[in-house]
Amino acid sequence: MEKGFTGRFARDWIAAWNSHDLERILEHYEDSFEMTSPFIAAIAGEPSGKLRGKAAVRAYWAKALQLVPNLHFELLTALEGVDSVTVYYRGHRGLVAEVLHFGPGGKVRAAFAHYEES
């Protein structure tokens, strides 16, 4: 990844979420990306906690945005990996780390959400 990518990506990703514009959020992801989150089972009804593809994730995130109309993320830091970025932020549930793996086209191909234990 080019120098400065991690910070730029994290700031833009947080701004997209804070805008509540689902299409702007989804612009960061490949069409076939995979998402894992411990909240997928409760919100999307998928017991595995995994979703694949923008259509499935769009429906999940649309519902989540309706459930939390005041959603706001505060970027704490972003960590650079090999073809990956971890965005560490504070959300309505507390501290969150999302590990985002990028495909060759520069978009997220897999996302793994981690939340502090409540």
C-alpha positions as CSV (number, residue, x, y, z in Angstrom):
1,M,0.0,0.0,0.0
2,E,1.2,3.5,-0.8
3,K,2.6,5.8,1.9
4,G,-0.3,7.6,3.7
5,F,-3.0,5.2,2.5
6,T,-3.9,3.9,5.9
7,G,-4.7,7.3,7.5
8,R,-6.5,8.6,4.4
9,F,-8.6,5.4,4.1
10,A,-9.5,5.4,7.8
11,R,-10.5,9.1,7.9
12,D,-12.6,8.6,4.7
13,W,-14.2,5.4,6.0
14,I,-15.1,7.0,9.4
15,A,-16.6,10.1,7.5
16,A,-18.7,7.8,5.3
17,W,-20.1,6.0,8.3
18,N,-20.8,9.3,10.1
19,S,-22.6,10.6,7.0
20,H,-25.1,7.6,7.3
21,D,-24.9,7.4,3.5
22,L,-25.1,3.7,2.8
23,E,-23.9,4.0,-0.8
24,R,-20.9,6.1,0.3
25,I,-20.0,3.4,2.9
26,L,-20.3,0.6,0.4
27,E,-18.0,2.4,-2.1
28,H,-15.1,1.1,0.1
29,Y,-15.9,-2.6,-0.6
30,E,-15.6,-5.1,-3.4
31,D,-19.0,-6.5,-4.7
32,S,-18.2,-9.9,-3.3
33,F,-16.7,-8.9,0.0
34,E,-17.2,-10.9,3.2
35,M,-18.1,-9.4,6.5
36,T,-18.0,-11.0,10.0
37,S,-19.4,-9.4,13.1
38,P,-20.8,-10.8,16.4
39,F,-23.9,-8.6,15.7
40,I,-24.8,-10.2,12.3
41,A,-26.6,-13.1,14.1
42,A,-28.9,-10.7,16.0
43,I,-29.5,-8.1,13.3
44,A,-29.4,-10.1,10.1
45,G,-30.5,-13.5,11.5
46,E,-27.4,-15.3,10.2
47,P,-26.2,-17.5,13.0
48,S,-22.7,-17.9,11.5
49,G,-22.0,-14.2,12.0
50,K,-20.8,-13.9,8.4
51,L,-22.3,-12.3,5.3
52,R,-21.0,-12.4,1.7
53,G,-21.6,-9.8,-1.0
54,K,-22.8,-6.2,-1.1
55,A,-26.5,-7.1,-1.3
56,A,-26.5,-9.1,2.0
57,V,-24.3,-6.5,3.8
58,R,-26.4,-3.6,2.4
59,A,-29.5,-5.1,4.0
60,Y,-27.7,-5.7,7.3
61,W,-26.2,-2.2,7.5
62,A,-29.4,-0.5,6.4
63,K,-31.2,-2.2,9.3
64,A,-28.3,-1.4,11.7
65,L,-28.4,2.3,10.6
66,Q,-32.2,2.4,11.3
67,L,-31.6,0.8,14.8
68,V,-29.0,3.4,15.7
69,P,-30.0,6.7,14.1
70,N,-27.5,8.7,16.1
71,L,-24.6,6.4,15.1
72,H,-21.2,8.2,15.3
73,F,-17.7,6.9,15.1
74,E,-14.6,8.6,16.6
75,L,-11.4,7.5,15.0
76,L,-8.7,6.7,17.6
77,T,-6.0,5.3,15.3
78,A,-5.5,3.2,12.2
79,L,-2.9,0.4,11.9
80,E,-1.2,-0.7,8.7
81,G,-0.7,-4.3,7.8
82,V,0.1,-6.3,4.7
83,D,-2.8,-5.5,2.3
84,S,-4.8,-4.7,5.4
85,V,-5.8,-1.9,7.7
86,T,-7.2,-2.0,11.2
87,V,-9.4,0.9,12.1
88,Y,-9.6,1.4,15.8
89,Y,-12.5,3.6,16.9
90,R,-15.1,4.5,19.5
91,G,-18.7,3.8,18.6
92,H,-22.0,3.6,20.4
93,R,-21.1,0.2,21.9
94,G,-17.6,1.3,23.1
95,L,-14.3,0.4,21.5
96,V,-14.2,-1.3,18.1
97,A,-11.4,-2.7,15.9
98,E,-12.3,-3.5,12.3
99,V,-9.7,-5.4,10.4
100,L,-10.1,-4.7,6.7
101,H,-8.3,-6.8,4.0
102,F,-7.9,-5.3,0.6
103,G,-8.1,-6.9,-2.8
104,P,-5.9,-6.0,-5.8
105,G,-8.3,-3.3,-6.9
106,G,-7.8,-1.3,-3.6
107,K,-11.2,-2.1,-2.1
108,V,-12.0,-4.1,1.0
109,R,-12.5,-7.8,0.2
110,A,-13.0,-9.0,3.8
111,A,-13.9,-7.2,7.0
112,F,-13.7,-8.5,10.6
113,A,-15.4,-6.5,13.3
114,H,-14.3,-6.8,16.9
115,Y,-16.0,-5.1,19.9
116,E,-15.0,-4.7,23.5
117,E,-16.7,-7.2,25.7
118,S,-19.8,-5.7,27.5
